[in-house]
Amino acid sequence: MMKQIEREQTLFRPIGRMMNRYRTFFCLFFAALVFPVWISTAQPPIKERNILVNEAEAVNLREALAANDAWAHLPDYYDRAFWNSLPESMKSTYIQRAEEHLDFTWPTFKATDFLEFIRSGDRLYSTCGSALIALVMGELVEGKGRFIDQIINGVWHFSERTWWGWTAHLGPQKAGAGLPDVNEPYVDLGVGEEASNLCWTLHLFKKEFDKAHPLIAQRLKQEILHKVLNPYFERDDFWYMGFKGGHPNNWNPWINYNMLTSYLLIVDEPEHRAETVHKVLRSIDKFLNAYPDDGGCDEGPSYWGAAGAYLYESLEVMGHATGGLFDVYDNQLVKNIGKYFYEVNIHAPYFINFADADAETGGSPSVVYRYGKAINDPVMQKFGAYLANLNRWGDSALGGKIGGQIRDLKMLNEIRTAPKEEALVADFWYPNTEIAGGRDRKGSFNGFFFGAKGGFNAESHNHNDIGSCLMYFDGKPCLVDAGRETYVAKTFSSRRYEIWTMQSGYHNLPVINGVDQKDGAKYKARNSSFKANSGTVTFSTDIAGSYPEEAGVKSWVRTYTLKRGNRFEIKDHYQLNEVTGQPTSSNLLTACKVSITKPGVLRFEGDGFVLNMSYDASLFKPEIEPLSLTDRLLKRYWPDGLIRIKMIMQQPKLSGSYSFRFTKAK
């Protein structure tokens, strides 16, 4: 495999690790007073809200849209005063990155490169986009024309290349996975990303391209239209558009944002602009119509960086493109989607990570800040500034797409000097998404934090994890969700649940009569409820419905209780239809060192804390199973490995109750 091809990286990294990479994707607030108990159901219904289309009609979109690219409001290549004003350390890093690509060899993609996915399962992507970003940003900063020829080579490479997407995503074309069909251009996430960068490159350097040869810009625009924009706007059957039904996931706002910005940058026919922008809005409405009222992201906060974040960025572009007329920031759902990200913060960079979400993330400080500012949420806005400070955002060159970097550079001083505060809410409850949690004290990461979920086992990026929990102490992990391994073909196939990280037996959940939870929409929580007051936070759900019939379970009510400043407790009350003789255990997954202090007490030694877990030694025999991690993604979050504790039930009965109680060791 040529050196310009690498394994696909995870969507969102902690920002401190992301800042020096060229290709980066970016990827709460209830008071501690007495709250009533809420009861919820699992799958959110599709509601024909049509928030964006209604707003487009209200502002007369056709008349409101800017007729040219003035909507971008960003410095161009010839604004030397702006580029020269950047900090010297930042400029030198940008220029160094570009210099590293002065001799970059723009590769020819072999058929076998594309075929690798169906042969080995490896998801591959090209580093050519990263090289182009580095060269463009370096030339913008330096402004001497030194990198123009390599930028031209880059856009010519993309013009000659068959397809710009990610090899794992070719399945929906009629020819199936393996090789891209030039007669059926498929617009996936990768195509959208490259299109956005190429459109910004054309926007910024068209005059320079024309000086070299008029065919460069002409050819690039032609290829963008042929490979991306025309297929997208002529077809309604790309699944993520939502026009054929279903619940679109993060692909919808992610691709729509790229289509919106790309089209507005390079197409200036007024009739076409209004028509195509309206289509983008209709598609994003399909995403919003299927979104739960509570604003919770069932894909987790790292995927919020593609879902909620790109929703906001699309709304921001619409505001700019209409001179501020298009504005839906007072809509409660739009506000709730923003709030979700900061409410599920444990202690940055740790966030709740159910489903495929990463254990650590940082979102984009700029997006979090701007989203909070737009919806007039000072908690979110300050949290964005906090994340910027935490991760030394702006100390060096930024990451991300070209347009996003320029926008962030323009806001650099505002965000770095803004009031900053970590969002540490006392407790939260998303009754539609069925995610809940709380901490010892609002505004402090010290002490206990827990998060838990109900839901159903067909959520986007689903794990079989109904009723599972996380528990952190002093902002550090104790009971954890492992997350997911590096994506391969198997991850999104019928064999997904053969992967251990997807199985309930490797979550903080019981194995009942030797049986794990089952995947599928019908396997869901029942009667999930939540209550919180100044002293206690409680989440409860019946997880029996998430197990198949052979588990022989009638009801299994899992309850998590946080006694603020005192203890965290897991309690189960169960009724079985039968005891089959296969083992029943209540499993725990931890990042701590675990030892048996004495019968009835387990000792958890974490990063700067020690907890004791008390249990009934007459009911359970613990088995401590170290898990040696080999996957690079899991090793990044859990470098010392994980431990699964199997609390094996001794002589299980048809009904009973038990609890595990965590307290700080004295």
SULZIZI-V349252 format. One record per residue. N is the residue number from 0. RES is the residue in three letters. SS is DSSP state (~ for helix, > for strand, _ for the rest). PHI is phi in degrees with one decimal (999 if undefined). BURIAL is + if it has 16 or more other ideal C-beta (glycine too) atoms within 10 Angstrom, else -. Layout:
N:RES:SS:PHI:BURIAL / N:RES:SS:PHI:BURIAL
This chain:
0:MET:_:999:- / 1:MET:_:-61.9:- / 2:LYS:_:-69.6:- / 3:GLN:_:-78.9:+ / 4:ILE:>:-107.1:+ / 5:GLU:>:-134.6:- / 6:ARG:>:-64.9:- / 7:GLU:_:-63.5:+ / 8:GLN:_:-90.8:+ / 9:THR:_:-63.9:+ / 10:LEU:_:-64.2:+ / 11:PHE:_:-139.4:+ / 12:ARG:_:-109.4:+ / 13:PRO:_:-55.1:+ / 14:ILE:~:-60.7:+ / 15:GLY:~:-58.1:- / 16:ARG:~:-90.5:- / 17:MET:~:-90.9:+ / 18:MET:_:-61.7:+ / 19:ASN:_:-96.8:- / 20:ARG:_:-101.8:- / 21:TYR:_:-88.4:+ / 22:ARG:_:-107.4:+ / 23:THR:_:-135.7:+ / 24:PHE:_:-114.0:+ / 25:PHE:_:-92.4:+ / 26:CYS:_:-55.6:+ / 27:LEU:_:999:+ / 28:PHE:_:-152.5:- / 29:PHE:>:-122.6:+ / 30:ALA:_:-77.7:- / 31:ALA:_:-89.1:+ / 32:LEU:_:-112.7:- / 33:VAL:_:-70.7:- / 34:PHE:_:-113.3:- / 35:PRO:_:-74.2:- / 36:VAL:_:-83.9:- / 37:TRP:>:-107.4:- / 38:ILE:>:-116.1:- / 39:SER:>:-140.1:+ / 40:THR:_:-113.3:+ / 41:ALA:_:-83.4:+ / 42:GLN:_:-78.1:+ / 43:PRO:_:-69.5:+ / 44:PRO:_:-74.8:- / 45:ILE:_:-81.0:- / 46:LYS:_:-115.3:- / 47:GLU:_:-78.3:- / 48:ARG:_:-73.3:+ / 49:ASN:_:50.3:+ / 50:ILE:~:-59.9:+ / 51:LEU:~:-77.4:+ / 52:VAL:~:-63.7:- / 53:ASN:~:-64.0:- / 54:GLU:~:-67.6:+ / 55:ALA:~:-60.3:+ / 56:GLU:~:-67.7:- / 57:ALA:~:-65.4:- / 58:VAL:_:-97.2:+ / 59:ASN:_:58.0:- / 60:LEU:~:-52.2:+ / 61:ARG:~:-58.1:- / 62:GLU:~:-81.7:- / 63:ALA:~:-80.6:+ / 64:LEU:_:-64.4:+ / 65:ALA:_:-63.6:+ / 66:ALA:_:-85.9:- / 67:ASN:_:-144.0:- / 68:ASP:~:-90.5:+ / 69:ALA:~:-63.9:- / 70:TRP:~:-60.9:+ / 71:ALA:~:-63.7:+ / 72:HIS:_:54.6:- / 73:LEU:_:-124.7:+ / 74:PRO:_:-63.0:+ / 75:ASP:_:-100.6:- / 76:TYR:_:-61.8:+ / 77:TYR:_:-91.2:- / 78:ASP:_:-86.0:- / 79:ARG:~:-66.1:- / 80:ALA:~:-60.6:- / 81:PHE:~:-66.2:- / 82:TRP:~:-65.0:+ / 83:ASN:~:-71.3:- / 84:SER:_:-81.9:- / 85:LEU:_:-66.8:+ / 86:PRO:_:-56.6:- / 87:GLU:~:-60.2:- / 88:SER:~:-63.3:- / 89:MET:~:-69.6:+ / 90:LYS:~:-61.7:+ / 91:SER:~:-64.5:- / 92:THR:~:-68.2:+ / 93:TYR:~:-59.3:+ / 94:ILE:~:-66.2:+ / 95:GLN:~:-61.5:- / 96:ARG:~:-58.5:+ / 97:ALA:~:-65.3:+ / 98:GLU:~:-61.6:- / 99:GLU:_:-64.8:- / 100:HIS:_:-112.5:+ / 101:LEU:_:-63.8:- / 102:ASP:_:-107.8:- / 103:PHE:_:-61.0:+ / 104:THR:_:-92.8:- / 105:TRP:_:-73.8:+ / 106:PRO:_:-80.4:+ / 107:THR:_:-95.4:- / 108:PHE:_:-89.9:+ / 109:LYS:_:-82.3:- / 110:ALA:~:-58.2:- / 111:THR:~:-68.4:- / 112:ASP:~:-64.0:+ / 113:PHE:~:-66.6:+ / 114:LEU:~:-73.5:- / 115:GLU:~:-57.7:+ / 116:PHE:~:-62.8:+ / 117:ILE:~:-80.8:+ / 118:ARG:~:-90.8:- / 119:SER:~:-117.2:- / 120:GLY:_:90.6:- / 121:ASP:>:-67.9:+ / 122:ARG:_:-93.3:+ / 123:LEU:>:-116.4:+ / 124:TYR:>:-143.7:+ / 125:SER:>:-87.7:+ / 126:THR:_:-89.5:+ / 127:CYS:~:-62.8:+ / 128:GLY:~:-62.3:+ / 129:SER:~:-64.4:+ / 130:ALA:~:-63.3:+ / 131:LEU:~:-62.8:+ / 132:ILE:~:-59.0:+ / 133:ALA:~:-60.9:+ / 134:LEU:~:-67.1:+ / 135:VAL:~:-62.9:+ / 136:MET:~:-66.3:+ / 137:GLY:~:-63.8:+ / 138:GLU:~:-69.2:+ / 139:LEU:~:-59.0:+ / 140:VAL:~:-72.8:+ / 141:GLU:~:-80.7:+ / 142:GLY:_:71.2:- / 143:LYS:_:-107.5:- / 144:GLY:_:82.0:- / 145:ARG:_:-67.3:- / 146:PHE:_:-105.2:+ / 147:ILE:~:-61.7:+ / 148:ASP:~:-60.5:- / 149:GLN:~:-70.0:+ / 150:ILE:~:-64.7:+ / 151:ILE:~:-61.8:+ / 152:ASN:~:-59.4:- / 153:GLY:~:-65.5:+ / 154:VAL:~:-68.4:+ / 155:TRP:~:-69.1:+ / 156:HIS:~:-58.3:+ / 157:PHE:~:-65.8:+ / 158:SER:~:-62.8:+ / 159:GLU:~:-81.2:- / 160:ARG:_:-76.1:+ / 161:THR:_:-65.3:- / 162:TRP:_:-147.8:+ / 163:TRP:_:-106.8:+ / 164:GLY:_:-90.6:+ / 165:TRP:_:-100.6:+ / 166:THR:~:-58.8:+ / 167:ALA:~:-71.9:+ / 168:HIS:~:-105.3:+ / 169:LEU:_:-83.8:+ / 170:GLY:_:-51.5:- / 171:PRO:_:-67.7:- / 172:GLN:_:-69.0:+ / 173:LYS:_:-59.3:- / 174:ALA:_:-77.1:- / 175:GLY:_:79.2:- / 176:ALA:_:-72.6:+ / 177:GLY:_:123.1:+ / 178:LEU:_:-123.6:+ / 179:PRO:_:-74.6:+ / 180:ASP:_:-95.7:- / 181:VAL:_:-66.1:- / 182:ASN:_:-86.6:- / 183:GLU:_:-140.3:- / 184:PRO:_:-60.5:+ / 185:TYR:_:-105.0:+ / 186:VAL:_:-97.9:+ / 187:ASP:_:-113.5:+ / 188:LEU:~:-60.3:+ / 189:GLY:~:-64.7:+ / 190:VAL:~:-59.7:+ / 191:GLY:~:-62.3:+ / 192:GLU:~:-62.6:+ / 193:GLU:~:-65.6:+ / 194:ALA:~:-60.4:+ / 195:SER:~:-60.4:+ / 196:ASN:~:-64.6:+ / 197:LEU:~:-70.1:+ / 198:CYS:~:-66.1:+ / 199:TRP:~:-65.7:+ / 200:THR:~:-61.8:+ / 201:LEU:~:-63.5:+ / 202:HIS:~:-60.5:+ / 203:LEU:~:-81.3:+ / 204:PHE:~:-122.9:+ / 205:LYS:~:-56.4:+ / 206:LYS:~:-62.1:- / 207:GLU:~:-69.0:+ / 208:PHE:~:-61.7:+ / 209:ASP:~:-64.2:- / 210:LYS:~:-64.5:- / 211:ALA:~:-77.4:- / 212:HIS:_:-173.3:- / 213:PRO:~:-65.7:- / 214:LEU:~:-75.8:- / 215:ILE:~:-64.5:+ / 216:ALA:~:-66.1:+ / 217:GLN:~:-61.1:- / 218:ARG:~:-66.0:+ / 219:LEU:~:-61.4:+ / 220:LYS:~:-61.3:+ / 221:GLN:~:-59.7:- / 222:GLU:~:-70.3:+ / 223:ILE:~:-62.0:+ / 224:LEU:~:-65.9:+ / 225:HIS:~:-70.6:- / 226:LYS:~:-84.2:+ / 227:VAL:~:-130.3:+ / 228:LEU:~:-69.4:+ / 229:ASN:~:-63.0:- / 230:PRO:~:-57.8:+ / 231:TYR:~:-63.3:+ / 232:PHE:~:-85.1:+ / 233:GLU:~:-93.0:- / 234:ARG:_:-113.2:- / 235:ASP:_:-119.2:- / 236:ASP:_:-105.7:- / 237:PHE:_:-66.0:+ / 238:TRP:~:-55.9:- / 239:TYR:~:-72.1:+ / 240:MET:~:-65.0:+ / 241:GLY:_:86.7:+ / 242:PHE:_:-74.0:+ / 243:LYS:_:-103.3:- / 244:GLY:_:97.7:- / 245:GLY:_:88.6:- / 246:HIS:_:-111.3:+ / 247:PRO:_:-61.4:+ / 248:ASN:_:-103.8:+ / 249:ASN:_:-61.5:+ / 250:TRP:~:-55.5:+ / 251:ASN:~:-63.6:+ / 252:PRO:~:-68.0:+ / 253:TRP:~:-61.6:+ / 254:ILE:~:-71.0:+ / 255:ASN:~:-61.4:+ / 256:TYR:~:-60.9:+ / 257:ASN:~:-65.7:+ / 258:MET:~:-67.9:+ / 259:LEU:~:-62.4:+ / 260:THR:~:-68.0:+ / 261:SER:~:-62.6:+ / 262:TYR:~:-65.6:+ / 263:LEU:~:-65.1:+ / 264:LEU:~:-77.6:+ / 265:ILE:~:-119.3:+ / 266:VAL:_:-116.6:+ / 267:ASP:_:-121.3:- / 268:GLU:_:-72.6:- / 269:PRO:~:-54.5:- / 270:GLU:~:-63.7:- / 271:HIS:~:-66.7:- / 272:ARG:~:-59.1:+ / 273:ALA:~:-64.2:+ / 274:GLU:~:-65.7:- / 275:THR:~:-73.7:+ / 276:VAL:~:-62.1:+ / 277:HIS:~:-61.7:+ / 278:LYS:~:-65.5:+ / 279:VAL:~:-58.2:+ / 280:LEU:~:-65.0:+ / 281:ARG:~:-61.8:+ / 282:SER:~:-69.3:+ / 283:ILE:~:-62.8:+ / 284:ASP:~:-59.7:+ / 285:LYS:~:-62.9:+ / 286:PHE:~:-64.3:+ / 287:LEU:~:-70.0:+ / 288:ASN:~:-64.0:+ / 289:ALA:_:-93.1:+ / 290:TYR:_:-79.8:+ / 291:PRO:_:-67.6:+ / 292:ASP:_:-56.6:+ / 293:ASP:_:-73.6:+ / 294:GLY:_:82.3:+ / 295:GLY:_:-71.2:+ / 296:CYS:_:-102.8:+ / 297:ASP:_:-69.5:+ / 298:GLU:_:-85.2:+ / 299:GLY:_:95.8:+ / 300:PRO:~:-66.9:+ / 301:SER:~:-67.9:+ / 302:TYR:~:-80.2:+ / 303:TRP:~:-58.3:+ / 304:GLY:_:-62.5:+ / 305:ALA:_:-107.6:+ / 306:ALA:_:-91.1:+ / 307:GLY:~:-60.8:+ / 308:ALA:~:-65.8:+ / 309:TYR:~:-74.3:+ / 310:LEU:~:-59.4:+ / 311:TYR:~:-59.2:+ / 312:GLU:~:-63.8:+ / 313:SER:~:-65.9:+ / 314:LEU:~:-64.3:+ / 315:GLU:~:-63.7:+ / 316:VAL:~:-61.2:+ / 317:MET:~:-62.8:+ / 318:GLY:~:-63.5:+ / 319:HIS:~:-64.5:+ / 320:ALA:~:-71.0:+ / 321:THR:_:-118.1:+ / 322:GLY:_:62.9:- / 323:GLY:_:88.5:- / 324:LEU:_:-71.0:+ / 325:PHE:_:-78.7:+ / 326:ASP:_:-154.7:- / 327:VAL:_:-120.4:+ / 328:TYR:_:-70.5:+ / 329:ASP:_:-86.9:- / 330:ASN:_:-70.2:+ / 331:GLN:~:-64.5:- / 332:LEU:~:-64.2:+ / 333:VAL:~:-60.1:+ / 334:LYS:~:-64.7:+ / 335:ASN:~:-63.6:+ / 336:ILE:~:-61.8:+ / 337:GLY:~:-67.5:+ / 338:LYS:~:-58.8:+ / 339:TYR:~:-50.9:+ / 340:PHE:~:-59.5:+ / 341:TYR:~:-84.4:+ / 342:GLU:~:-67.7:+ / 343:VAL:_:-93.8:+ / 344:ASN:>:-70.8:+ / 345:ILE:>:-87.8:+ / 346:HIS:>:-163.5:+ / 347:ALA:_:-47.2:+ / 348:PRO:_:-91.4:+ / 349:TYR:>:-82.7:+ / 350:PHE:>:-131.4:+ / 351:ILE:_:-54.8:+ / 352:ASN:_:-134.4:+ / 353:PHE:_:-67.6:+ / 354:ALA:_:60.7:+ / 355:ASP:_:-85.0:+ / 356:ALA:_:-63.9:+ / 357:ASP:_:-81.0:+ / 358:ALA:_:-65.8:+ / 359:GLU:>:-122.2:+ / 360:THR:_:-157.5:+ / 361:GLY:_:-138.4:+ / 362:GLY:_:57.2:+ / 363:SER:_:-118.0:+ / 364:PRO:~:-52.5:+ / 365:SER:~:-64.8:+ / 366:VAL:~:-64.1:+ / 367:VAL:~:-61.1:+ / 368:TYR:~:-62.3:+ / 369:ARG:~:-68.3:+ / 370:TYR:~:-61.2:+ / 371:GLY:~:-60.4:+ / 372:LYS:~:-65.1:+ / 373:ALA:~:-66.3:+ / 374:ILE:_:-92.3:+ / 375:ASN:_:58.9:- / 376:ASP:_:-115.5:+ / 377:PRO:~:-63.6:- / 378:VAL:~:-63.9:+ / 379:MET:~:-68.2:+ / 380:GLN:~:-62.3:+ / 381:LYS:~:-65.6:+ / 382:PHE:~:-66.3:+ / 383:GLY:~:-59.8:+ / 384:ALA:~:-65.4:+ / 385:TYR:~:-62.5:+ / 386:LEU:~:-62.0:+ / 387:ALA:~:-60.9:+ / 388:ASN:~:-68.7:+ / 389:LEU:~:-58.6:+ / 390:ASN:_:-103.0:+ / 391:ARG:_:53.1:- / 392:TRP:_:-64.8:+ / 393:GLY:_:96.4:+ / 394:ASP:_:-67.7:- / 395:SER:_:-134.0:+ / 396:ALA:_:-60.2:+ / 397:LEU:_:-85.7:+ / 398:GLY:_:-122.3:+ / 399:GLY:_:105.4:+ / 400:LYS:_:-70.7:+ / 401:ILE:~:-59.6:+ / 402:GLY:~:-60.5:+ / 403:GLY:~:-65.6:+ / 404:GLN:~:-65.1:+ / 405:ILE:~:-63.5:+ / 406:ARG:~:-60.3:+ / 407:ASP:~:-66.9:+ / 408:LEU:~:-62.8:+ / 409:LYS:~:-66.3:- / 410:MET:_:-98.8:+ / 411:LEU:~:-54.0:+ / 412:ASN:~:-65.1:- / 413:GLU:~:-60.1:- / 414:ILE:~:-71.5:+ / 415:ARG:~:-69.7:+ / 416:THR:~:-104.5:- / 417:ALA:_:-74.7:+ / 418:PRO:_:-56.3:- / 419:LYS:_:-131.5:+ / 420:GLU:_:-162.3:- / 421:GLU:_:-71.7:+ / 422:ALA:_:-82.9:+ / 423:LEU:_:-131.9:+ / 424:VAL:_:-75.1:+ / 425:ALA:_:-68.6:+ / 426:ASP:>:-166.3:+ / 427:PHE:>:-152.7:+ / 428:TRP:>:-151.5:+ / 429:TYR:>:-112.8:+ / 430:PRO:_:-67.5:+ / 431:ASN:_:-85.7:+ / 432:THR:_:-77.6:+ / 433:GLU:_:62.2:+ / 434:ILE:>:-118.8:+ / 435:ALA:>:-141.4:+ / 436:GLY:>:175.1:+ / 437:GLY:>:-171.9:+ / 438:ARG:>:-135.7:+ / 439:ASP:_:-59.6:+ / 440:ARG:_:-151.8:+ / 441:LYS:_:-57.7:+ / 442:GLY:_:84.7:- / 443:SER:_:-137.7:- / 444:PHE:_:-91.5:+ / 445:ASN:_:-71.7:+ / 446:GLY:_:89.7:+ / 447:PHE:>:-82.0:+ / 448:PHE:>:-134.7:+ / 449:PHE:>:-136.8:+ / 450:GLY:>:-134.5:+ / 451:ALA:>:-148.3:+ / 452:LYS:>:-145.0:+ / 453:GLY:_:-110.2:+ / 454:GLY:_:83.3:+ / 455:PHE:>:-146.3:+ / 456:ASN:>:-94.9:+ / 457:ALA:_:-143.7:+ / 458:GLU:_:-72.6:+ / 459:SER:_:-62.2:+ / 460:HIS:_:57.9:+ / 461:ASN:_:-65.4:+ / 462:HIS:_:-113.9:+ / 463:ASN:_:-80.0:+ / 464:ASP:_:-137.8:+ / 465:ILE:_:-62.5:+ / 466:GLY:_:89.1:+ / 467:SER:_:-75.3:+ / 468:CYS:>:-141.6:+ / 469:LEU:>:-124.6:+ / 470:MET:>:-141.9:+ / 471:TYR:>:-117.7:+ / 472:PHE:>:-131.4:+ / 473:ASP:_:52.5:+ / 474:GLY:_:77.8:+ / 475:LYS:>:-118.1:+ / 476:PRO:>:-73.5:+ / 477:CYS:>:-122.0:+ / 478:LEU:>:-88.0:+ / 479:VAL:_:-131.4:+ / 480:ASP:_:-106.1:+ / 481:ALA:_:-60.7:+ / 482:GLY:_:95.2:+ / 483:ARG:_:-142.2:+ / 484:GLU:_:-78.1:+ / 485:THR:_:-56.3:- / 486:TYR:_:-64.9:+ / 487:VAL:>:-135.1:+ / 488:ALA:~:-56.7:+ / 489:LYS:~:-62.8:- / 490:THR:~:-58.7:+ / 491:PHE:~:-114.8:- / 492:SER:_:-121.3:- / 493:SER:_:-66.6:- / 494:ARG:_:-99.2:- / 495:ARG:~:-51.9:- / 496:TYR:~:-85.2:+ / 497:GLU:~:-79.9:- / 498:ILE:_:-77.2:+ / 499:TRP:~:-63.1:- / 500:THR:~:-67.3:+ / 501:MET:~:-90.5:+ / 502:GLN:_:-90.7:+ / 503:SER:~:-64.9:+ / 504:GLY:~:-65.3:+ / 505:TYR:~:-111.3:+ / 506:HIS:_:-120.1:+ / 507:ASN:_:-84.9:+ / 508:LEU:_:-148.7:+ / 509:PRO:>:-80.8:+ / 510:VAL:>:-104.1:+ / 511:ILE:>:-109.2:+ / 512:ASN:_:51.5:+ / 513:GLY:_:76.6:- / 514:VAL:>:-117.5:+ / 515:ASP:_:-88.4:+ / 516:GLN:>:-63.4:+ / 517:LYS:_:-116.3:+ / 518:ASP:_:-83.0:+ / 519:GLY:>:134.3:- / 520:ALA:>:-63.2:- / 521:LYS:>:-76.6:- / 522:TYR:>:-92.6:+ / 523:LYS:>:-148.1:+ / 524:ALA:_:-74.8:+ / 525:ARG:>:-128.4:+ / 526:ASN:>:55.1:- / 527:SER:>:-68.0:+ / 528:SER:>:-146.5:+ / 529:PHE:>:-146.9:+ / 530:LYS:>:-150.7:+ / 531:ALA:>:-149.9:+ / 532:ASN:_:-145.6:- / 533:SER:_:-67.0:- / 534:GLY:_:-113.5:- / 535:THR:>:-143.1:- / 536:VAL:>:-126.7:+ / 537:THR:>:-135.0:+ / 538:PHE:>:-125.2:+ / 539:SER:>:-138.9:+ / 540:THR:>:-156.5:+ / 541:ASP:>:-92.0:+ / 542:ILE:_:-97.1:+ / 543:ALA:~:-58.2:+ / 544:GLY:~:-69.9:+ / 545:SER:~:-91.6:+ / 546:TYR:>:-106.8:+ / 547:PRO:_:-72.5:+ / 548:GLU:~:-57.6:- / 549:GLU:~:-67.5:- / 550:ALA:~:-72.0:+ / 551:GLY:_:63.7:+ / 552:VAL:>:-111.3:+ / 553:LYS:>:-90.2:- / 554:SER:>:-152.3:+ / 555:TRP:>:-148.9:+ / 556:VAL:>:-90.9:+ / 557:ARG:>:-97.4:+ / 558:THR:>:-127.0:+ / 559:TYR:>:-109.7:+ / 560:THR:>:-129.1:+ / 561:LEU:>:-106.5:+ / 562:LYS:>:-90.7:+ / 563:ARG:_:-54.0:+ / 564:GLY:_:75.4:- / 565:ASN:_:-133.2:- / 566:ARG:>:-161.0:+ / 567:PHE:>:-126.5:+ / 568:GLU:>:-132.7:+ / 569:ILE:>:-110.5:+ / 570:LYS:>:-131.0:+ / 571:ASP:>:-120.3:+ / 572:HIS:>:-125.4:+ / 573:TYR:>:-132.4:+ / 574:GLN:>:-137.0:- / 575:LEU:>:-106.6:+ / 576:ASN:_:-81.1:- / 577:GLU:_:-161.1:- / 578:VAL:_:-112.6:- / 579:THR:_:-86.2:+ / 580:GLY:_:98.2:- / 581:GLN:_:-78.5:- / 582:PRO:_:-66.3:- / 583:THR:_:-113.6:+ / 584:SER:>:-141.9:+ / 585:SER:>:-109.7:+ / 586:ASN:>:-93.9:+ / 587:LEU:>:-132.2:+ / 588:LEU:>:-116.6:+ / 589:THR:>:-138.1:+ / 590:ALA:_:-96.3:+ / 591:CYS:_:-89.9:+ / 592:LYS:>:-79.3:- / 593:VAL:>:-124.4:+ / 594:SER:>:-144.1:- / 595:ILE:>:-92.4:- / 596:THR:>:-69.1:- / 597:LYS:>:-165.6:- / 598:PRO:_:-53.9:- / 599:GLY:_:97.9:+ / 600:VAL:>:-140.5:- / 601:LEU:>:-107.0:+ / 602:ARG:>:-107.7:+ / 603:PHE:>:-110.6:+ / 604:GLU:>:-103.4:- / 605:GLY:_:-106.6:+ / 606:ASP:_:-82.0:- / 607:GLY:_:90.2:- / 608:PHE:_:-147.7:+ / 609:VAL:>:-134.8:- / 610:LEU:>:-120.4:+ / 611:ASN:>:-107.4:+ / 612:MET:>:-114.4:+ / 613:SER:>:-95.3:+ / 614:TYR:_:-150.9:+ / 615:ASP:_:-84.1:- / 616:ALA:_:-66.8:- / 617:SER:_:-79.0:- / 618:LEU:_:-98.6:+ / 619:PHE:>:-131.7:+ / 620:LYS:>:-120.4:- / 621:PRO:>:-80.3:+ / 622:GLU:>:-120.2:- / 623:ILE:>:-103.1:- / 624:GLU:>:-119.9:- / 625:PRO:>:-65.6:- / 626:LEU:>:-111.8:- / 627:SER:_:-85.1:- / 628:LEU:_:-94.9:+ / 629:THR:_:-113.8:- / 630:ASP:_:-70.5:+ / 631:ARG:~:-64.0:- / 632:LEU:~:-69.7:+ / 633:LEU:~:-66.2:+ / 634:LYS:~:-66.8:- / 635:ARG:~:-66.5:+ / 636:TYR:~:-88.0:+ / 637:TRP:_:-127.4:+ / 638:PRO:_:-62.2:- / 639:ASP:_:-95.4:- / 640:GLY:_:82.6:- / 641:LEU:>:-126.9:+ / 642:ILE:>:-127.0:+ / 643:ARG:>:-101.1:+ / 644:ILE:>:-105.9:+ / 645:LYS:>:-101.1:+ / 646:MET:>:-85.3:+ / 647:ILE:>:-83.1:+ / 648:MET:>:-73.4:+ / 649:GLN:_:-92.1:- / 650:GLN:_:50.9:- / 651:PRO:_:-60.6:+ / 652:LYS:_:-112.5:- / 653:LEU:_:-69.3:- / 654:SER:>:-152.2:- / 655:GLY:>:171.5:- / 656:SER:>:-141.8:- / 657:TYR:>:-159.1:+ / 658:SER:>:-147.3:- / 659:PHE:>:-118.6:+ / 660:ARG:>:-118.5:- / 661:PHE:>:-103.0:+ / 662:THR:>:-136.6:- / 663:LYS:>:-70.6:- / 664:ALA:_:-69.5:- / 665:LYS:_:-92.3:-
